[in-house]
């Protein structure tokens, strides 16, 4: 049986959600068995420090996790978070096993739906990074991030609340307000919940009357497809 290795802990709540969703997706098609999954749980606080201050060290930190998973028998890997994908290309180039990209999974679904201009929410590193725009541009789609004040507000609540498992109505309403502004002023036709904890905060498939792409669900679908292959 093909084995999946999950780089987890970034943060813990989303890793738990990934594990639950993968098992549920697998059981829907084959209730008589379970997939082989290995999880290497990292330190989210260390990961955030490295993504902000030392990207080469972040690559080393994540590469060590991929190497441990490969040595333990994983045939392919996935990172249970969006933010670490800021160094995805560097990791993929040196990883001993293939890595399933959350960004590619999201872009494929956005293209399938015929979306062209999408808002992007997540940590500041995700919203300000080039990894989403670069992948989407290759598929003739564009990415729009919130303005600086909105990015700061979302990032602070992401790190201060969501990563700690706190999902408040006030924060939910604030995020929806940002989506509405992007819809009205920036003319987005969809929004990417580009933080795996955001999909725990906003679970509806439509938010502010536009499609909301659940990156966790899309990533899990790609992972399970790979597991079955």
N, C-alpha and C positions, 0 to 999 in steps of 0.2 A: 504493500500500500504506500502511496506517495505521502510524505510527511511534510507538514507546514511548520516553519519556524517563525514565530512572531517576536519582533523587537517591541517589547511592551514597556509599560510604566510611564509613558510620556503623553498623558498621565494615566494613573491607575484606573480611573472610572471608565475611560474609553477602552482600555484593555479588557476590562471585565465585559463591556458591551460587545466588543469584537468576539470574544470567546462565546458568549451567549448566542449572538447572531449566527456565527458560523455553525454551531451545533444545531440551531433551529433550521437553518437553510439545508443542512445536510439531511436532517431527519425528515424533512418534508418529502424528499425523494427516496430516501432509504432508511426507514425507521428501524431496520434490523441491525444496523451497524453504526459506528461512530468514526469520525476522521482522526488521523494521527496528528496531534498538535504539540509543539514544543514552544514554551514561552520563556524568553529571557527578559526579566523585568529590570529596567534601568531607573536611575534617579532623575525624576523630572526637573528638580531644582538645578542639578548639575547640568542637565541638558540645556535648560534655558540660559544659564550663564555662558555656556560654550557657544550657543548659537548667536549670542549677542557680542561676545568678546573674542572668541577664538575658534573660527570655523575649521582650521586644520585639526585642532584638537577634537572638535565635534566629529569630524570624519573618522579619526582614530577611535573615539569612544564607540561610535556606531559600528565601525568595522569590526571591532573586537567582539561585539555582540553577534554580528553575522557569522564570524568565525566560530564562536562557541556553538551557535545553532547548527552550523554545517558539521562540526565535529561530533555533535550529538545525534546526527542522522537526518537533519532537515534536508529535503530535496530542493526547496525554494523558500523564500522569505517574504515577509511583508512588515512594514513599520506601521504600528497602530496609532498613527498620528499624522497630521499634515505638515507641521512645522519642520520635522527632520528632512522632509523632501527638498528643503532648500539646498541640500548637498547630495541629492539623489544621484546625479550624473557621476560624481566622484566616487560614491559608494558602489554604484553598479559596475563601474570600470574595474574595480578591484575585488568585488565580492566573489567568494568561491561558489556561490549559488545564485540563481536568478532572483530578482526582486520584483514583485508585482507593485506597480506604481498606482497610488491613489489618484494622482493627477491625470494620468492617461485614462483611467477608468471613468473619471468624471467627464473628461473631454469627449470621450466616445459617446457617452449618454447625451451630452449637450448637443452634439452634432446629430445624433439620431433624432432628437426632438426638433431639430431645425432652429435652435436658438443661435443668436448671433452676437448679442451684447449682454454680458453677464456681470452682475455685481459679485464681489468676492469679500467674504467675511472670515475672520480667523484671528490668530495672534497678529501682532504688529509685523512680525517677521514674515508671516504668510502674506498679509495684505500689501506689504512693501516689497516683497521679493519678486524675482523675475520668473520663478519656476512655473507658476500658473500662466502668466501672459505668454511665455515662450512656447509652451505646449499648445495652448489654444490658438496662437497665431498660426501655427503650422496647419491648423484645420480651418483657417479663415474665420476665426471668432476672436472677439476682443474682450478684455477684462477691464472692469471699472472698480476701483477701490474707493472706500469712503474718504471724506476729506480728513485733514490732519487731526482736527478736534475729535471727529468721530472715531478715527483709528485709535487714538489715545484712550478714549472712553471705553471702547470695546476691549482693547488689550488689557486695561487695568482690571476689568471685571472678569475677563477670561482667566487671567493669572490669579487674581485675588479671590475669585468665587468658583468658577466652573471647574478649574483643575482640582479644587478642594471638595468637589461634589455638592456645591451650593448652587441651586437653580431657583432664582427668585423671580417673582412676577414683575417686579420693577425692572429688572434687567431684561427680561423677555420683552416687555413693552418698549423699552428703549431700543433694542435691536430691531424690532419691527418698525419703529419710527425711522430708523436709518434706512431700512429697505424701502419704505414708502418714499423717502426723499430721493433715493437713487432711481426709483421707478419714475417719479414725476419730473425730476430735473435732469437726470442723466440718461433717461429713456432705456433703462435696462429691460430686457425681456425675460430675465431669469436671475436667480441668485444662487450662488454656490455657498453652502454651509461648509466652508473650508477649515473647519476645526471640528474634530470628532466629538468634542464636548458640546458644540453648538447643536448637533443633531439630537442631543439629550434635552437641550433647552427648547428647541423648535422641532417638533416631530411631524407637523402637518406637511403634506406634499405641496401645498400651495400656501404662500405667505404674502400678504398684501396684494393678493390677486395675481401673482406671478408664480411660476414653478420654482420650487426650492429643491435644489439638488442635494440630497443626503449623501455626502461623500463616504460616510461609513457604510451605508447600505450598498453603494456602488462598488466600493472596494471589496466588501465581503462577497458580493456576487462574483467578482473576478477571481477572488481567492478560491471560492468553492468550485468554480469552473475549472481552475487549474488543479485543484485536488482530485477532481473526478477524472481529469485527463491522464 
